[in-house]
């Protein structure tokens, strides 16, 4: 009851109290594996597992039921569209009502949606709009959950970088295991049971989040409108040149390198080496992300974004190998290196944002960052097919290689990004 009162106090605190930072974990607790972080780690891992299984289960389940590719594509649009469009408002609401409350509400919404999806697939889909409506609920719920997922980390672990490394490892493992489990269950005609497992995962997440005991969490001044909160979040982004600089650079990277790569790589590798080889290459990337997370647990550079940018130089190896027609084993080595580099950069970036941005605006700032990256990735993915048809797959991959190198160069050339110093761990 004491923690709930503290949280409520933060949500309605008068303006003069809002500059006070959020209280971190007590100094006597472990740097990472405190009780709060154990609860949060379990909650986040369960939620990631549910989210990783959903696209595979829905797409494969629809195709197995006799629906076409266009129906599966529409289903994914109804899932991802609300997430990309509403994540900014998720950041505002998380700052207004505290991230924990909003994440619990999102988990309960996902729990309900997945129970109904389970019934839908077990009984048979009579009307597609039923499926689409439930996917919209899931997309909105994840848009409400995502901003708080980042801002909660500094509240549950003193070693923020180490905690991010652990969470990236969990993300990699669930990204590998979730789709595989969903694919196996759909293959034996048990799509509905995938939804049951996801519902249990979201219920577990909600219970663990309820068990968190957090200190006072800063909130925006009472009485401000959602629009004013959104504008204030943008001002915070704009006032930090290292922050908006990375966001702008990453938007170009998403359009020209990251977005097109998956579909182009599949279009080249599957016809030449088979679907199994393509799956193994994605597993190699997952293995690299685990190694990258472990590396981030141990290595804490004084200039995190600069070292992270150097790690990003590994990214062009995989598309370069496809262009040069490397054998599958060498492409797998390249994918491991890419996974290490991209994950190490991700931990450096997440930790910098979480430790440099004040707690009362962190959810909104993170929402802007997610909206930018998520919004540009589909653009690059959508342009991949027409660009490959007009210029050829090799040329599209070569452009991606160039922009990946330019991304690392731009991150290192921008002085505010290159010189940003690491915030020491709390004693």
N, C-alpha and C positions, 0 to 999 in steps of 0.2 A: 504494500500500500504506500510505503514511503516513496518508492521509486516512481509510482504512478503520479503522486502528488508533485514530485520534482519535475516530471516531464510536463505536467499540465501547467505548472508555474512558468516554465520556459515558454510554453506556447502562448501564454497571455501576458507575458512580462511587459512592463512599460518600456518605451523607447530608450530611456536612459540606461537600462540594463543590457541592451543588446550587444554592446561591444565586448562583453565578457566572454572569453573563449569557453568552449565546451570542456567539461571536466573529463580528463582521460582516466584510464584505469589506475587504481591505487599503486603506488610505487613498490609495495611489497609483493605484488603479483608477478608471475612469470612474464617475460618480455613479450612472448607470443601466446603460449598455451595457457592463458588464464581461463577461469571457468566461463566468463563471458565469451571469450573467443571460441571455446569449444562449442558452446551453444550456437554461436553465429556460424562457425565453420559447418556444423551439421545442417543448419538451416539453409545456408547458401549452397552446399553440395546437393542437398535434396532438391532445391528449386532448380538448379542447373540440370540435374538429371531429368526432371520432368519436362523442362523446356527443350532439352536436346532430343527427347524421344518424340515430341509432338509432331514436328514437320515430317519426319520419316513415316510415322504411323498413319498420319492423315493422307499423305500422298500415296504411299504404297497401299493403304487400305482402300482408297478410292479406285485405284487402278485394278486392284484385285477384285473389287466388286463390279467391274465392268465399265466404270466411268473413264472418260478420255483424259488426255493430257491437259486440255483446256480447263476442265473441271478442277484438276489438281492444282493448276496454276492459279485459278481464281481463289481456291482455298488458301493458298499461301499469301495471296494479296490481301485477303481479309484478315489474316493473322499478322502480317508484318506491317501493313499500312497503318492501322491504329497505333501501333508501337512507335513508328517513326513520326507520326503526326502529333502525338499527345505527350511524348516524353518530356517536352519542355514544361508542360503544365504539371507533370508529375514532380518535377523539381520544385516548382512553386508550392504545391500542396505539401510536399515533404518538409519544406522549411516552415510552413504555417502550422502544421499539425504534428510535427516530428516525424522523422523517417520511419521509426519503429512502428508507429501506429499505422502509417500508410502501407508499409510492407505487410503487416499482419492482415490488413483489409484486402490487399492484393492477393495474398495467399489464400484467403478464404474465398475470394471471387474465383480464383483458379481452381480451388478444390470443388466448388459447385459446378463450374463449367466442365471439368473433367469427369465428374460423376455423370452429368447429363450426356457428355460425349460417349461415355462407356455404354450407357443405355441405348444411345442412338446407333452405335455400331453393333451392339449385341442383338438389337431387335430389327435392324435394317433401316436404311435411310429412305424415308418416304418423300421428304421434301428437302431439297438441297439448302434452302434458306435457313432451315433449322441448324444445319452444320455451320453455315457461314456466320450466323448470329452468335453461336457459341465460340467460334474462332475470334470474332471481334471482341467478345468479353475477355478471352485469354490475352489478346494483343493489348487491350486497354490495361488489364491487370499488370502485365509485364512493364508497360510504360510507367505505371504508378510505382512499381517496385524498384526499377533500375536506378534512379538517382540516389535513393537511400542506401543501396547496396555498397556504394563507394564511400559515402560520408560516415557510415557506421564503423568502418575499419579503425579510424583513429580513436574511437571511443571504447574499443574492446581489446586493443593491443598497444603496448608501449613501443614495440618495434614495428612500425608501420610498414617499412619495406619488407621485413621478413614475413609479416602477415600477408602482404600482397603476393609474395612469392608462393606461400602455401596455398593461397586461394587460386593462383594461376595453375598450380599443379592439379588441384581439384577440378578446375574448369577443363583442363586437358583430358583428364581421365574420364570425366562424365561426357565430354564431347566424343570420346572414342567408344565408351561403353554404352551410352544411351542409345544412339542410332543402331548399334549392333544388336542390342537386346530388342529394340522395337522391330527391327527387320526380321529377327528370328520368330518373334511372336506373330507378326503379320503373316509370315510365310506359312505358319500352321493354322491360319485362320482365326487368330485370337487378337484382332485389333482392339476389341473392347477391353481386353485385359491389360493392354498397354495403358489405356486411359485410367483403369483402376489403379495400376501401379503409380501413375503420375499423380492421381488424386491423393494417394497415401503419402507420396513425397511432399506435396504441397501442405498437407495436414501436418506432417512432421515439421516442416519449416515454420508454420504458424505457431506450433507449440513451443519450439525452441526460441523463437523470437519473443514470445510471451515470457519466457524464463529469463530474458536478459535483465540485468540490473544496471541501468545507466545513470550517470549523474545528470546535472542540469544541461539541457541542450538549448543553445541559443535559438531564437526565433525572430522573424521580422517584426517591426513595430506593429502593435495592434491597430486595427482600423484601416490599414492600407488595402487597396484593391489588388486583385490578382494581376491586373495589368501593370500596376506600379511595382509590384514584386518582380514581375518579369523584366521590366525595364531596369530595375535596380540590379538584377542579376547580370544583364548585358553590360551595364556600366562597370561592374566588377571585372568582367571578362576584358572589356576594352581598356581598363586601367592597367592591365598587366601585359606588357608587350610580349613577354615570353609565352604567355598563355594563348593569346589570339594568334601569335605568330605560328605556333605549332598547329593550331586548328586550321589555319589557312593552308599551310604546307600539306597537312594531312588530307585535306579535301582534294587537292590535285593528285596526291598519291592514290587516293581511293578511286578516282575516276579513271586514271590512266594506267595504273599498275595493279592495285589490289582487286578492284572490281572485276576486270576482264579475265583475270588469270585462271580462276577455277574452271569456268566453262570452256575457255580456250584450251587449257591443259587437258581436260576431259576429251575434247574433240580431237586432239592429236594422239593422246596416249591410248585411249580405249580401242580405236581401230587398229593401232599398230601392235600393242602389247596385251590388250584384253582388259576387261573390267576388274579382274582380280589384281592385276598389277597396279591399276589406278587406286584401288582400295588400299593396297599395301603402301603406296606412296603417301597416302593421307595418314596412315598409321605411323609412318616414319616422321611425318610432321608432328603428330601428336607426341611421339617419343621425344622429339626435339623440344617441344614446349615444356615437358616435364623437366628435362635437363636445364632449360633456361630458368625455370622456377627455382630449381635447386641452387643454381649459380647465384640468383638474386638473393637467396637466403644468406649467402656467405659474403658476397662482395658488395661493399657499400662505398661507391666512389664519391669523392667530394663534389664532383660536377656530374650529377646523375644524367642529365639530359645530353650532355656532350658524349659521355661514354655510351649511353643508349643509342645515340645517333651512329656511332662507330659500329655498334652491333647490328644496326640496320643495313650495313653494307653487305651482310650475308644474303639479304633478300633476293638480289638478282641472280643468284646461283641457279635456282631451279628453272626459271624461264630460259636462262642462258643454256642450260643443259638440254632443254627441249629443242631449242633452236639448233644446237650442235648435234642433236640426235645421240645423246649419251645413252649407254645401256641402263637398264632399270636399276641395277644395284648402285650405280653412280648417281642416278637421279635421287635414289633414296638417301644417300649420304648428303646430297645437296638439301633435301627436305629436312633432314635432321638439323643441319646448320641454320636453315631458314627458321625453323621452329625455335631454336635457341635464341637467335637474334631478335625475332619479333617479340618473343615473350620477355626477354630481358628489357627491351625498350618499353614494353607495356607496363612492367613493374616500375621502372624508373619514372615513367610518365604519371601513372596513377599515384605513386607515393609523393611526387612533387606537388600535384594538385591537392592532395589530401592534407599535406603539411604546410603548404604555402597560402592556401585560401582560408579565410575565416569561416568558422563553423556555421554562422548564421546565413551564409550565402552559398555554402559548398554544394548543397543539393541542386540549386539552380545553375551554378557554374558547370557542374558535372552534366546536367541535362543538356546544356548548350553544346558541350563537347560531344556527347552521344548523338544528339540530333544531327550535328554536322557530319560525323563519320558514317552513321547509319544512312543518312539522307543521300550521301554521295556514292556509297557502295552500289546501291541498285542502279544508279545512273551509269556507272562504269560497266556493270554487268549487262544492262540492257543494250549498251552500245557495242558490246563485244561481238555479237553476231553480225550486225550490219558492217562493222569495221572489218571483220575477218572476210566477209563476202566481197567487200570492195578492194581490200589491200592484201589479203592473205593472212594466215595465222602467224607466220613468222614475223611479218612486219608489225602486227599488233603486239606480239611478245617483245620485239625489239624496242618498241615505244615504251612498253612497261619497264624494260630493263633500264632504259634511259631515265625515265621518271623516278624509278627507285633510287638510282645513283644521285639524281638531282635532289631528291628528298633528303638523303643523308648529307649531301653537300650544303643544302640550304639550312638544315638544322645546325650544322657546325659553323656556317658563315654568320648566322644571326647572333650578334654578341649577347643580347639578353637571354637567349636560349643556351648558348654555349657556356656562359659564365654563371648560370643559376646554381647556387650553392645548396648542398644538402642540409636539411634541418636535422640537427642531432636528435637521436632517440631520447625520450624522457628517461631521466635517471631512475 
